[in-house]
Amino acid sequence: SNPIAKPEHLFDLELGAAYRDEQLFVAANIFWMEFHDELIKSGALDIFGEPVMGNADRTRHIGIELEAQQSFQNGFSVSGNATVSHNRLVHYSLADSIVNGVTYRHSLDGNPIAGSPDYMANLRLTQTVDAWSASLDAKYVGAFYTDNTNNDLEKNDAYFVLNATLLYRFTLGSGIHLLVRGEVHNLLNRLYTMTGEGQEFYPAAERNYVLGAALQL
C-alpha cells in the first residue's frame, strides 16, 4: 500500500521522417521527453552492491536520433545510427541531514542524469560473397556520470570499441541451413570501463572470441 518507488509518468513528443528505396534507407527522429517520477540511481547500493533506484520529481530528455543504411550491388553495405541527447534533472534533491526533525536537502537541479551519455553511435560495414559474410562493427559511447552529483571523480570516460564477425551459411537441404559464425569482441584489445557506481567502475572484457552455430529450418 506504500511502495518505496512510485510509477513513472511520461509525456513524449516526437517528430520523425524516413526515406527508403531499393538500396538506401535514412531516418531522423527528434524527441522531447518530460518525466515525472522517473526511476533513476539514488546513489545508494543494496546488500548485493546493486544500485537502488529512486524517483526523481522531474527529468527531461531531449535529442535527435539518426539512422542510415546503404547497400551496393557488389554485396557491400554500410549501416549506422547515432543519438545526440541532453539528459538532465529538472527537479531533484538529496537529503543531507536531519536536525531537530527538519530535513535539509541539497538540490541537484540541472545535473546530468547518471548513466545517460549524451552521445552514442554505431557503424557497421558488411561484405557478403556467396555463402560468406564478414562484418566490422564500431561502437562509440560518450562520457557519462555514474552518480547524479556531477562529480568528475564519478565520471565514466568515453570509449570506442570494434567487433568483427565472420559467418558462413551451409545449405543442408530444401529450406534447411546451418549458420556457423565466429566473433572477435574488442578487436583492438582496448582497456576501458563500461559503467560504474559512484567511484567504482566495471571494466569491460579484453579481446575475446565466440564460436557459434545455428540451424535454420
Disulfide bonds with the S-S distance in Angstrom:
none
